[in-house]
Amino acid sequence: MTAPVGMLLGGDFWVWGIIWLCFGAGWIMLRRFGIFAAGAALMLLFAGSSWYWMEHNDSFFEGTETEITGTVASPLTYDGGRARFDLRTDQGEMVPVTWWFDTEEELQQSKNLLPGEQCRWNGEMKEPSAAGNPGGFSYQTYLYWEKMHWLFTVENSQDVECFARSTGAVDNLERLRAREMQRIERFFPEQAGGLAGSLLFGDRASMTGEVEEAYRSLGLVHVLVVSGMHVAIVSGAVFFLLKRIGVTKERSYTVVLCLLPVYAVLTGGAPSVLRAALAAGFFIGWQKWGPRGRRLDPVIILLTVMGAMLILNPGYLFHIGFQLSFLLSAHLLLCRKRMAAAGKWGNMVWVAGSSMLVSLPVILWSFYQFSLWNVLINFLFAPILLFLVLPFLFLNYLLSFVIASPPEIFSLVFSGIDWMHELFIHLAGMSWSTVRLGKPGLIFTAVYAAGCTVFVTAWNKNVRKTTMYLSAAVMLAAAVWQWTAPYTDGRGRVTYLDVGQGDSTVIELPYRQGVVVVDGGGQVSFNDEEWKEQEEPFDPGEAVVAEYLKYRGIRKLDTVVATHGDADHVNGLKYVVEQVPTDELWYGRSAQYEAGEQELLAAFDEHTDIRLVEGGESYRIGDVSFYVLHPRGGATRF
């Protein structure tokens, strides 16, 4: 595969390298030459391990196989009439499986299938798709770094034969995790259940897409990821309880050390939890077996853990959770003494504000935008979620072992969680609060990262404020540069997007005088039975068109054109018009509209002005004229 190799040598690698080297320069300015040398050695080690890893990342399959045998390696997640999970084949290769059901009874029976089941599957194997559009997500590259090369589809339950159950430690833990997630779904209300699954077991499958997107847009998604704070709370609680019942300090360390890998598996083994578990294990091991009276620099622990994870899987470098986890940890360690001197409240404000500054290049590189609510929301709600909501959900999880439903007295708190999520969705939906800059270039990233490093280092060393002001001006100039760049580009651009069924075209006029979107694709509904209806069906308007607009830094649309009312052309436009400020929508003029068209126009009319057009008319946007060729004679198609 050439895509992953290009990714390693392309933008993503160099962006992370630039950011890491800037922080290395910060360590040099703080006279931490040894730490910088260790970081440089780590990068060289990563380069060598990457090439070795890529040379040995091959598949055992040819892609023509119709039968595979293996062990279910993850809990089944359901959406409509299908389930998805990872299968560990007999050859040791992981393969994502999609399993379709013919009847609701088959779906219900499949819920008895837990991780560790060994089965034989008949179906079709195919290659995962690469990114079909600029700025789009490459599923192929993502799976490559997970050592997955194929997708397998099973059409019905008659193609499945299970014959044994694995008794391995990891499979047993995964089976336990799946059972406990089912317990949470049965016990908790919907919104609280999704949050409980995420905070307690690192599984966001039960969270609604709207809520998860709100967390991501507001910069709170790190709270949903089991990470260092969760590991610290759990480890500290276990250690405290052991001490209270009379267990010696040495044995308490041993118990916690043994529980860390168990906890990592039970919470999904994401890069953030692996980092935290490895760091905690390293620290406890040093306390237990290291030289007496000699403290270990936490930066050394961080670099050691980072090196271990990159040797284990160099693909972690391109994982957003890995990047933010280590970047923010390095930043907080770099400034820990200065933060301690700032006082309790000053420390909290600085952590929230500086963390946003430091993470911004990575956030923009991955998501193309950030929310102005970020600092305030993190300051107000992150502590509430971690120190109030998390213990409350854990208490209810323990109660689920003895009672069938939460006590009525807790209903007010569950309502509060629902209200909080509604607030997050409302705040995330405010278009003015989202700064959309588009995909940053390497120069922007280098300038911003350098300015941020100087700013943080100057604050940390308590130097003259002039340095801080200048570095802040550099960062602001970089952001203004990114914001205004499209308005200085004299080239026009026409992009035909791959939306699957239907068409979609984005027209950008020179100097960003206007942006026109023509159609948005859309799936056609075949009125499936209720149990087959997907909770979050694929919406090309959300997954493709809106993502491309983010990628290009397009903040407003001058015109949206719906050539006709067929679902595969217009359904995707609904999300676009709802989420992106739009001046007007063009639709064909007709003497009479069908009921479906009337509903469609009424839905669009809630978000933008509608202009009914017909053949022979022309309209001007910027310096460009648009001519309407059709419809004529009462037809509504362009």
Protein Blocks (a to p, Z undefined) as FASTA:
>chain_A
ZZlmmmmmmmmlmmmmmmmmmmmmmmmmnopaklmmmmmmmmmmmmmmmmmmmmmmccfb
eolacbdcdddfbdcddehjadcdddddfkopacddddddfbfklmmmmmmpcghiacdd
ddddddddddfbghiacfklmmmmnopabdcddfbfklpccfbdcfbfklmmmmmmmmmm
mmmmmmpcfklmmmmmmmmnopaklpcfklmmmmmmnopmmmmpccfklmmmmmmmmmmm
mmmnopafklmmmmmmmmmmmmmmmnoopaklmmmmmmmmmmmmmmmmmcehiacdfklm
mmmmmmmmmmmommlmmpmklmmmmmmmmmmmmmmmmmmmnojmlmmmmmmmmmmmmmmm
mmmmmnopacfklmmmmmmmmmmmmmmmmmmmmmmmmmmmmmmbdcfklmmmmmmmmmmm
mmmmmmmmmmklpccebjadfklmmmmmmmmmmmmmmmmnopafklmmmmmmmmmmmmmm
mmmmmmmccbdcdddddehjadddddddehhlaccdehjbjaddehiafklpcfbdcdfk
lmmmmmmmmmnopabdfbdcdfbfcfklmmmmmmmmmmmccfbdcddddfbdcfklmmmm
mmmmmmoccddddehiacdehjbccddfbdeehiabZZ
